[in-house]
Amino acid sequence: MQGLFPFSSSTNHIANRSCFDSQESSQGHFIIVLIDALRADYVFNKNSSYYLKSIEKFEEEGKALSIKLRTHSPTVTLPRLKAILTGTIPSFWDVLFNYNSSQLQLDNLLFQYKRKYPEKKIIFYGDDTWVKLFPDSIFHRSYGLQSFFVTDFKEIDLNVTHGLYNELNQMNEWDFLIVHYLGLDHIGHAFGAFNSFIKDKLIEMDEVIEKIVSKMNKNDLLLITGDHGMIDQGGHGGSSDAEIYVPAIFISHKLKENISKKKKNNEEYFQIDLTPTLSALLEIAIPYNNLGILIENVLKHFYHSDKLNLFKCLIDDNRRQLFNLLSNTKLSTSLNDLHIIRNQAMLIANEQDLRMLLLSIILFWSSLIIFWFNIQKISLLSIILLSLVYLISNNLFLSLAIGAISFCIIVIGTGERKIGYNKINNEGKTLSSQLLMWYPLFHIISLFSSSFIEEEHQTWYYLLSTYLLIRTIEEKSFKYLFMLILSRLIRSWNQTGNKWLNIPDIGDFLNRSENVVYLFSIHFLSSIIFLYLLNKSKRSSITYLLPIIVLIYRWNLFNSLTSVIPLLYYGLLGYLIVRKEISIENLLFSLLYILCRPHNCLIIIIHMIFYQFLNINDSRLAFILSQSAFFHLGNSNSFVTIDISTGFVGIPIYLPIIHGLLIYLSTYGLSIIWLLKLSKEERTDSLLQLTLINSSFVFCIFLQRYHLFVWTVFAPKVFYLCAQTAFNLLLFL
């Protein structure tokens, strides 16, 4: 992972030069309203009913200037906040810390503001990520709210608005106010980007904006922007236009003197360009690691012709600051084009650890060789690897981990090599067996095309349908024909991938408000089948309650008990585990049944049918089903389709470990069930070998699922292909 993800080369240096010498700012109050997941078209698409009408009103009055900003991937909150505050392009490592951010160490806007104006007060209300980034005395007052309760559309924003209105009534008590609204993002995750809740939230934001402007004086400035956008389905994290474009609206009474009502600005800027621009408006130094360029169009409306020298100084300061980030560059210091300088600085801003990448490739292939060819008496190799990794990386924890892993691999490899099943037997001569034998090699070849990675679900759907069709012909069995029909049905249930994600599917049809009767009917039918399949073994009568509880919870039949019903469900499952009256597989199916979206209940049921009635006698068939199951739920090889709302089903308090576990289960649960089936059906005497195989599966699944950026850089793609090739060869062997 250290080699795969680029890391930021930013330093901890602090900028100490500015074009503003005075310790008193000419600006009045400065207010930032950050609306989480505010798409650009919510401001710029006036032909839609989904837009902020207050912005249009202030533009017509000449008080507002709107520009479009392009963010960088990944489009999640923490990296985007860092980008705005520091002007840097955060690395993909920040995605991993998005749910538990730490203190911001880099030079940033708030630090520079407090450094120049130590007596001025900064106030904050909203997403507690800000409080985690600035746990020290930056904020005079702050009220952080948990940002991951995605089922809360109102309470968090009402608390933010309450604090905001209190501050507007005592504007002499502060100088810089930041509010971060979360409701729009939460609604998107739950219902998508276009629904009645979105309209209501935009109306609510209009009221907030108008209230702020009504309290502003002539020298006050309001900035309204978003950290990222969201796709039509509501998720975010990728790099589609709907995710990467956000608006930035500057509102001030002094703009009326300078802005032309008819002039429209169609230029696009980077989100990081806000950093130097805000530095100029706040009259502070540009943060040291900033990669942004001053937005001249904005500054010209705030600096009159009598301040041309100041404007020139700001441009020169931005150029000098960018040059400081270049090392061993061949660019001439007399070069005036800021964009060329910035592009060169960007190239070295995020680098990859090629040593770790190379070491990972070597370890993958050496592990495969050791595992398969049963090399004897080389346990010392684990110590050699440990020492080698430490010398290369100077990372003791990493070297110990790799040493332990290699030791386990060697211990397994030193045992007798056993083939789990006969590859060439009577069954192996059938066409279906030949398909299972050779498909891993075809999968390897397909991965050399980025389109086959983006649309990988098509590969697995094709393999599953083809296998079931061949078995139908070979067995002349209605059972396989019925399963073929079911597989064709559920592949159209959730449109996924990249190219056709926006095309309506069965799930979209069922989730429309006018089709709620169809959704309830399918959910009710699924519950009956779930009841039958779960109690087929007649192990416990309590299991009859499980689908009934899910129906009550999903359709809010007892409004006052909605929050505690899932806890009752979890309690019953715990009781069944303790009494050993439910299998691990049925336990996972039961958890998925309450965690999944209502329209996906049928997907869980169909996989239960596959699990109970499909004869699995080959690990490679189990793997096809595990991969297909992942995509059947609507997941894809992108962060965009991760449904974080599933992590909050029935959990009344914020427990990151529990939420993370539930999100993981809802995403990978079906795949895990089929891997468990694989381990049961694999004919081998070695439990350690099974453990290694399953670990390899899980690790490669992780690599596959989170590589939306893998094909953008050559080195990570090589690593991914090597890892996947080694895994597929292991599967083939």
GULOFI-873946 format. One line per field, with one value per residue (C-alpha): residue number from 1; x, y, z. Coordinates in steps of 0.02 Angstrom, whole numbers, always signed. Layout:
N
seq: c(NUM ...)
xx: c(X ...)
yy: c(Y ...)
zz: c(Z ...)
% end
This chain:
733
seq: c(1 2 3 4 5 6 7 8 9 10 11 12 13 14 15 16 17 18 19 20 21 22 23 24 25 26 27 28 29 30 31 32 33 34 35 36 37 38 39 40 41 42 43 44 45 46 47 48 49 50 51 52 53 54 55 56 57 58 59 60 61 62 63 64 65 66 67 68 69 70 71 72 73 74 75 76 77 78 79 80 81 82 83 84 85 86 87 88 89 90 91 92 93 94 95 96 97 98 99 100 101 102 103 104 105 106 107 108 109 110 111 112 113 114 115 116 117 118 119 120 121 122 123 124 125 126 127 128 129 130 131 132 133 134 135 136 137 138 139 140 141 142 143 144 145 146 147 148 149 150 151 152 153 154 155 156 157 158 159 160 161 162 163 164 165 166 167 168 169 170 171 172 173 174 175 176 177 178 179 180 181 182 183 184 185 186 187 188 189 190 191 192 193 194 195 196 197 198 199 200 201 202 203 204 205 206 207 208 209 210 211 212 213 214 215 216 217 218 219 220 221 222 223 224 225 226 227 228 229 230 231 232 233 234 235 236 237 238 239 240 241 242 243 244 245 246 247 248 249 250 251 252 253 254 255 256 257 258 259 260 261 262 263 264 265 266 267 268 269 270 271 272 273 274 275 276 277 278 279 280 281 282 283 284 285 286 287 288 289 290 291 292 293 294 295 296 297 298 299 300 301 302 303 304 305 306 307 308 309 310 311 312 313 314 315 316 317 318 319 320 321 322 323 324 325 326 327 328 329 330 331 332 333 334 335 336 337 338 339 340 341 342 343 344 345 346 347 348 349 350 351 352 353 354 355 356 357 358 359 360 361 362 363 364 365 366 367 368 369 370 371 372 373 374 375 376 377 378 379 380 381 382 383 384 385 386 387 388 389 390 391 392 393 394 395 396 397 398 399 400 401 402 403 404 405 406 407 408 409 410 411 412 413 414 415 416 417 418 419 420 421 422 423 424 425 426 427 428 429 430 431 432 433 434 435 436 437 438 439 440 441 442 443 444 445 446 447 448 449 450 451 452 453 454 455 456 457 458 459 460 461 462 463 464 465 466 467 468 469 470 471 472 473 474 475 476 477 478 479 480 481 482 483 484 485 486 487 488 489 490 491 492 493 494 495 496 497 498 499 500 501 502 503 504 505 506 507 508 509 510 511 512 513 514 515 516 517 518 519 520 521 522 523 524 525 526 527 528 529 530 531 532 533 534 535 536 537 538 539 540 541 542 543 544 545 546 547 548 549 550 551 552 553 554 555 556 557 558 559 560 561 562 563 564 565 566 567 568 569 570 571 572 573 574 575 576 577 578 579 580 581 582 583 584 585 586 587 588 589 590 591 592 593 594 595 596 597 598 599 600 601 602 603 604 605 606 607 608 609 610 611 612 613 614 615 616 617 618 619 620 621 622 623 624 625 626 627 628 629 630 631 632 633 634 635 636 637 638 639 640 641 642 643 644 645 646 647 648 649 650 651 652 653 654 655 656 657 658 659 660 661 662 663 664 665 666 667 668 669 670 671 672 673 674 675 676 677 678 679 680 681 682 683 684 685 686 687 688 689 690 691 692 693 694 695 696 697 698 699 700 701 702 703 704 705 706 707 708 709 710 711 712 713 714 715 716 717 718 719 720 721 722 723 724 725 726 727 728 729 730 731 732 733)
xx: c(+0 +144 +211 +42 -21 +69 +129 +137 +308 +245 +358 +323 +398 +299 +278 +337 +324 +172 +125 +27 +130 -10 -69 -245 -353 -454 -586 -728 -800 -758 -884 -863 -1017 -962 -1107 -1050 -1077 -1136 -1133 -1092 -1259 -1351 -1290 -1257 -1400 -1541 -1651 -1664 -1780 -1631 -1531 -1499 -1618 -1539 -1376 -1467 -1553 -1389 -1306 -1444 -1418 -1231 -1183 -1123 -985 -997 -856 -838 -700 -624 -572 -447 -479 -518 -678 -706 -712 -543 -431 -540 -531 -342 -339 -437 -337 -161 -172 -95 -158 -178 -123 -240 -182 -302 -448 -397 -400 -561 -658 -531 -428 -281 -208 -159 +28 +54 +54 -125 -244 -306 -129 -72 -227 -195 -10 -43 -197 -174 -311 -443 -568 -610 -775 -828 -990 -1018 -922 -805 -669 -620 -602 -491 -384 -366 -375 -270 -318 -354 -542 -603 -768 -811 -951 -906 -1041 -1018 -1021 -1055 -1233 -1292 -1472 -1483 -1545 -1604 -1538 -1354 -1393 -1520 -1385 -1264 -1394 -1437 -1254 -1237 -1386 -1322 -1157 -1243 -1328 -1160 -1046 -934 -878 -788 -696 -691 -838 -841 -996 -998 -1171 -1190 -1373 -1357 -1221 -1321 -1477 -1371 -1302 -1476 -1584 -1474 -1446 -1622 -1769 -1890 -1771 -1637 -1760 -1808 -1624 -1582 -1728 -1661 -1488 -1566 -1644 -1477 -1384 -1513 -1505 -1315 -1317 -1449 -1330 -1173 -1093 -1010 -836 -896 -867 -960 -893 -1010 -932 -933 -796 -847 -999 -1092 -1153 -1337 -1348 -1281 -1108 -941 -756 -718 -679 -838 -891 -1033 -909 -762 -850 -909 -962 -879 -987 -915 -1048 -1012 -1099 -941 -951 -1099 -980 -870 -966 -1062 -1233 -1222 -1046 -1040 -879 -868 -689 -648 -520 -445 -511 -333 -338 -451 -303 -196 -353 -420 -246 -251 -427 -379 -215 -104 +43 +9 +37 +209 +155 +17 -1 -144 -142 -226 -398 -373 -555 -606 -469 -506 -677 -601 -447 -477 -363 -272 -202 -116 +51 -26 -103 +66 +148 +21 +56 +245 +226 +124 +257 +398 +304 +276 +459 +508 +423 +530 +693 +826 +713 +775 +643 +708 +671 +624 +477 +316 +184 +113 +25 +187 +270 +121 +117 +300 +269 +122 +232 +340 +202 +140 +269 +266 +384 +453 +564 +413 +322 +466 +482 +295 +308 +456 +364 +209 +304 +423 +273 +192 +352 +380 +198 +183 +355 +380 +558 +635 +749 +739 +661 +810 +738 +610 +750 +842 +683 +653 +828 +819 +654 +721 +878 +775 +632 +706 +535 +544 +357 +345 +497 +432 +263 +340 +458 +312 +211 +357 +389 +209 +222 +384 +311 +166 +281 +395 +251 +209 +135 -39 -156 -329 -420 -379 -375 -388 -525 -688 -772 -624 -663 -831 -847 -902 -748 -636 -713 -675 -499 -448 -545 -411 -290 -418 -450 -263 -266 -421 -337 -216 -362 -420 -596 -603 -553 -685 -816 -751 -927 -961 -823 -893 -1074 -1021 -926 -1069 -1204 -1097 -1061 -1245 -1295 -1167 -1221 -1403 -1359 -1246 -1365 -1527 -1582 -1721 -1628 -1482 -1601 -1694 -1530 -1477 -1639 -1611 -1430 -1491 -1622 -1505 -1370 -1494 -1546 -1407 -1317 -1134 -963 -919 -990 -1174 -1191 -1315 -1434 -1592 -1601 -1728 -1667 -1694 -1870 -1914 -1844 -1955 -2087 -2229 -2172 -2172 -2307 -2194 -2049 -2155 -2221 -2045 -1987 -2136 -2108 -1923 -1966 -2074 -1936 -1808 -1917 -1924 -1738 -1685 -1795 -1767 -1658 -1788 -1652 -1742 -1916 -1846 -1779 -1960 -1950 -1802 -1888 -2038 -1923 -1842 -2013 -2063 -1899 -1889 -2069 -2073 -2228 -2196 -2128 -2082 -1979 -1887 -1719 -1717 -1788 -1619 -1542 -1674 -1627 -1441 -1485 -1583 -1438 -1320 -1436 -1441 -1251 -1230 -1356 -1272 -1441 -1384 -1240 -1108 -1174 -1355 -1292 -1208 -1361 -1468 -1353 -1351 -1540 -1560 -1407 -1447 -1561 -1743 -1733 -1578 -1667 -1706 -1519 -1485 -1626 -1564 -1389 -1463 -1548 -1383 -1295 -1418 -1458 -1304 -1175 -1006 -866 -733 -651 -646 -835 -852 -737 -842 -994 -902 -850 -1020 -1106 -1002 -1062 -1242 -1264 -1218 -1036 -898 -711 -731 -754 -913 -1023 -977 -1139 -1088 -1269 -1269 -1146 -1278 -1421 -1479 -1322 -1378 -1203 -1045 -934 -810 -758 -939 -987 -834 -874 -1054 -1002 -873 -1002 -1133 -1005 -913 -1034 -1095 -916 -862 -1003 -945 -764 -823 -908 -744 -648 -775 -775 -587 -518 -359 -289 -199 -296 -146 -154 -337 -300 -167 -281 -425 -308 -245 -424 -469 -310 -332 -516 -460 -335 -467 -600 -496 -394 -497 -334 -224 -226 -184 +0 +107 +196 +40 -37 +116 +101 -84 -59 +83 -18 -173 -71 +11 -159 -241 -98 -122 -307 -269 -145)
yy: c(+0 +117 +91 +95 +260 +423 +517 +705 +787 +940 +1011 +1089 +1257 +1413 +1559 +1724 +1845 +1945 +2098 +2165 +2252 +2324 +2224 +2289 +2213 +2325 +2189 +2171 +2006 +1854 +1711 +1541 +1434 +1263 +1154 +973 +893 +1056 +1013 +1150 +1131 +1174 +1351 +1362 +1261 +1388 +1281 +1149 +1155 +1101 +1260 +1397 +1537 +1660 +1657 +1706 +1847 +1919 +1902 +2006 +2137 +2140 +2078 +1904 +1835 +1648 +1542 +1355 +1257 +1091 +981 +838 +655 +584 +683 +653 +783 +773 +789 +928 +1028 +1009 +1067 +1226 +1266 +1226 +1239 +1065 +910 +784 +606 +457 +408 +543 +435 +307 +441 +525 +444 +487 +639 +703 +876 +973 +1004 +1095 +1284 +1339 +1486 +1481 +1468 +1617 +1716 +1688 +1719 +1893 +1936 +1849 +1953 +1911 +1773 +1625 +1536 +1367 +1264 +1102 +947 +895 +855 +1039 +1021 +868 +964 +1109 +1038 +1180 +1361 +1412 +1422 +1544 +1449 +1289 +1163 +1004 +880 +699 +698 +515 +496 +494 +459 +629 +758 +893 +894 +925 +1069 +1144 +1145 +1230 +1360 +1393 +1430 +1535 +1645 +1672 +1732 +1847 +1932 +1970 +2010 +2119 +1962 +1880 +1915 +1751 +1629 +1456 +1345 +1173 +1102 +913 +881 +892 +760 +645 +658 +618 +460 +403 +454 +523 +698 +734 +710 +811 +809 +893 +1030 +1061 +1068 +1194 +1303 +1291 +1345 +1491 +1553 +1539 +1634 +1775 +1790 +1807 +1938 +2039 +2053 +2096 +2269 +2347 +2277 +2102 +1957 +1792 +1640 +1496 +1337 +1148 +1025 +906 +862 +698 +584 +572 +415 +517 +444 +529 +489 +470 +591 +613 +791 +787 +746 +859 +1023 +1136 +1319 +1462 +1616 +1777 +1893 +2068 +2237 +2317 +2208 +2313 +2454 +2346 +2199 +2206 +2126 +2066 +1998 +1812 +1723 +1552 +1515 +1364 +1363 +1233 +1218 +1246 +1417 +1472 +1463 +1606 +1704 +1695 +1738 +1898 +1942 +1908 +2005 +1864 +1765 +1624 +1454 +1385 +1225 +1306 +1250 +1367 +1520 +1684 +1703 +1873 +1890 +1888 +2004 +2135 +2162 +2197 +2298 +2460 +2535 +2634 +2470 +2408 +2397 +2286 +2176 +2158 +2117 +1978 +1899 +1908 +1835 +1690 +1658 +1663 +1547 +1418 +1426 +1384 +1215 +1170 +1080 +1043 +1119 +1175 +1310 +1485 +1593 +1731 +1629 +1725 +1593 +1541 +1391 +1315 +1340 +1264 +1112 +1078 +1095 +974 +840 +832 +867 +687 +550 +361 +251 +147 +46 -16 -49 -156 -246 -287 -362 -470 -529 -576 -684 -759 -805 -891 -988 -1038 -1090 -1194 -1272 -1327 -1262 -1351 -1288 -1102 -1038 -923 -828 -745 -668 -614 -533 -447 -373 -325 -233 -140 -85 -24 +59 +97 +47 -79 -112 -146 -260 -361 -381 -442 -556 -636 -656 -733 -852 -913 -937 -1035 -1145 -1186 -1213 -1334 -1457 -1582 -1499 -1568 -1534 -1502 -1586 -1683 -1563 -1697 -1821 -1872 -1709 -1607 -1656 -1568 -1396 -1317 -1387 -1323 -1150 -1151 -1212 -1079 -922 -856 -840 -745 -631 -591 -539 -431 -329 -252 -144 -5 -22 -202 -142 -5 -126 -282 -333 -375 -507 -593 -583 -660 -802 -842 -839 -941 -1073 -1089 -1099 -1237 -1334 -1319 -1398 -1531 -1581 -1545 -1481 -1357 -1310 -1234 -1151 -1070 -1008 -940 -839 -774 -724 -628 -540 -480 -419 -286 -245 -118 -32 -16 +15 +179 +193 +157 +205 +342 +226 +187 +9 -97 -28 +151 +106 +28 +176 +305 +372 +326 +144 +113 -21 -124 -104 -160 -310 -367 -342 -439 -582 -584 -597 -751 -838 -783 -861 -1026 -1035 -985 -1115 -1254 -1345 -1313 -1273 -1135 -1061 -890 -866 -838 -668 -605 -559 -490 -372 -314 -276 -176 -80 -45 +15 +107 +16 +68 +244 +262 +100 +122 +162 +10 -122 -160 -182 -314 -397 -398 -466 -612 -653 -650 -768 -888 -888 -925 -1068 -1129 -1128 -1034 -1067 -936 -922 -893 -769 -668 -681 -619 -471 -424 -434 -291 -190 -186 -61 -123 -151 -261 -386 -492 -500 -577 -703 -757 -786 -889 -995 -1012 -1058 -1195 -1272 -1247 -1386 -1305 -1429 -1314 -1167 -1069 -1075 -1012 -868 -822 -814 -711 -583 -577 -555 -400 -316 -378 -266 -113 -99 -57 -29 +148 +237 +314 +162 +133 +150 +220 +234 +46 +74 +165 +40 +32 +110 +261 +326 +357 +201 +205 +22 -40 +75 +21 -163 -143 -48 -183 -322 -237 -213 -380 -491 -594 -616 -677 -805 -880 -882 -980 -1100 -1113 -1160 -1295 -1371 -1361 -1538 -1517 -1581 -1421 -1291 -1174 -1184 -1140 -991 -929 -951 -858 -720 -702 -689 -554 -455 -459 -414 -262 -215 -233 -133 +20 +53 +184 +278 +126 +147 +332 +299 +166 +100 +60 -26 -138 -180 -217 -328 -423 -450 -504 -616 -704 -729 -794 -915 -979 -1000 -1086 -1206)
zz: c(+0 +38 -138 -223 -156 -198 -45 -24 -27 +68 +203 +372 +323 +368 +247 +321 +177 +129 +26 +174 +308 +413 +564 +534 +398 +282 +272 +395 +450 +345 +336 +252 +226 +168 +110 +101 -71 -153 -338 -463 -553 -392 -427 -614 -689 -677 -790 -657 -507 -400 -373 -245 -291 -169 -269 -428 -333 -267 -438 -515 -379 -418 -246 -293 -402 -443 -512 -547 -460 -509 -364 -368 -326 -203 -181 +4 +142 +229 +75 +7 +169 +169 -12 +29 +186 +124 -65 -82 -170 -27 -60 -70 +104 +166 +110 +241 +377 +319 +462 +595 +546 +648 +677 +521 +529 +363 +345 +315 +304 +483 +553 +449 +501 +687 +661 +590 +692 +861 +941 +813 +848 +736 +768 +698 +691 +596 +541 +683 +555 +573 +761 +737 +612 +735 +912 +984 +1016 +835 +868 +1000 +1002 +911 +906 +812 +761 +707 +518 +482 +543 +363 +414 +500 +375 +495 +673 +633 +515 +637 +772 +652 +602 +785 +823 +665 +706 +882 +811 +685 +832 +914 +767 +875 +966 +819 +656 +558 +555 +474 +463 +382 +338 +316 +276 +86 +84 +199 +90 -63 +17 +64 -85 -225 -292 -354 -236 -130 +20 -86 -137 +44 +96 -42 +14 +193 +133 +37 +199 +289 +152 +148 +337 +334 +195 +286 +436 +335 +330 +177 +213 +260 +141 +126 +33 -6 -76 -68 -26 -166 -271 -290 -428 -469 -362 -214 -185 -206 -203 -387 -527 -629 -673 -548 -409 -450 -494 -353 -349 -257 -229 -160 -89 -28 -31 -98 -255 -313 -358 -470 -541 -703 -698 -877 -873 -843 -797 -879 -830 -724 -584 -470 -294 -230 -315 -172 -52 -122 -167 +11 +75 -27 +32 +213 +187 +251 +182 +58 +144 +103 +11 -90 -272 -312 -424 -380 -458 -536 -587 -403 -341 -474 -398 -227 -274 -366 -497 -363 -294 -452 -362 -228 -361 -449 -282 -252 -421 -394 -219 -288 -421 -294 -177 -315 -365 -186 -208 -359 -327 -459 -590 -760 -772 -785 -634 -754 -820 -797 -837 -669 -745 -811 -643 -552 -668 -631 -445 -457 -535 -381 -254 -253 -278 -261 -163 -306 -188 -94 -258 -322 -156 -159 -333 -279 -124 -222 -344 -216 -107 -255 -293 -111 -91 -248 -273 -93 -71 +81 +219 +182 +341 +357 +208 +321 +426 +269 +202 +368 +368 +184 +206 +357 +264 +116 +208 +379 +446 +587 +598 +411 +412 +560 +475 +313 +409 +499 +339 +245 +391 +384 +196 +215 +353 +239 +91 +183 +203 +67 -85 -112 -255 -185 -327 -485 -629 -759 -721 -797 -746 -807 -985 -984 -1061 -896 -807 -945 -925 -739 -770 -896 -847 -724 -869 -973 -824 -817 -1001 -977 -839 -965 -1023 -908 -978 -921 -747 -745 -810 -723 -674 -856 -850 -696 -756 -921 -836 -716 -850 -971 -839 -792 -976 -1011 -857 -911 -1078 -1001 -862 -956 -787 -749 -590 -685 -809 -665 -589 -759 -767 -590 -631 -784 -677 -540 -659 -715 -536 -499 -641 -595 -671 -753 -928 -894 -711 -754 -849 -747 -683 -589 -422 -482 -539 -371 -271 -356 -239 -358 -361 -173 -192 -304 -183 -36 -135 -179 +0 +67 -57 -14 +171 +141 +42 +171 +306 +212 +171 +346 +429 +304 +430 +569 +694 +790 +788 +841 +664 +609 +694 +592 +425 +522 +620 +457 +381 +535 +532 +345 +331 +497 +558 +738 +726 +910 +909 +744 +824 +939 +821 +738 +912 +947 +782 +828 +1000 +926 +811 +961 +1055 +907 +895 +1079 +1067 +907 +819 +665 +544 +505 +327 +382 +512 +374 +261 +406 +441 +257 +249 +374 +318 +132 +48 +34 -154 -130 -18 -170 -213 -41 -67 -239 -173 -31 -165 -258 -96 -48 -217 -326 -315 -280 -305 -373 -285 -448 -465 -286 -331 -485 -372 -240 -370 -454 -285 -249 -409 -395 -242 -347 -295 -417 -428 -365 -198 -269 -239 -56 +41 +210 +268 +301 +443 +547 +546 +727 +804 +906 +950 +850 +862 +716 +736 +734 +590 +491 +521 +464 +307 +270 +293 +186 +48 +53 +150 +1 -61 +112 +114 -50 +10 +162 +41 -53 +104 +144 -29 -62 -47 +50 +214 +259 +358 +343 +154 +160 +271 +150 -2 +80 +138 -40 -102 +23 -9 -198 -180 -80 -216 -350 -260 -218 -373 -464 -484 -520 -707 -704 -663 -745 -590 -487 -638 -652 -469 -483 -635 -552 -394 -490 -606 -459 -378 -537 -566 -388 -425 -590 -511)
% end
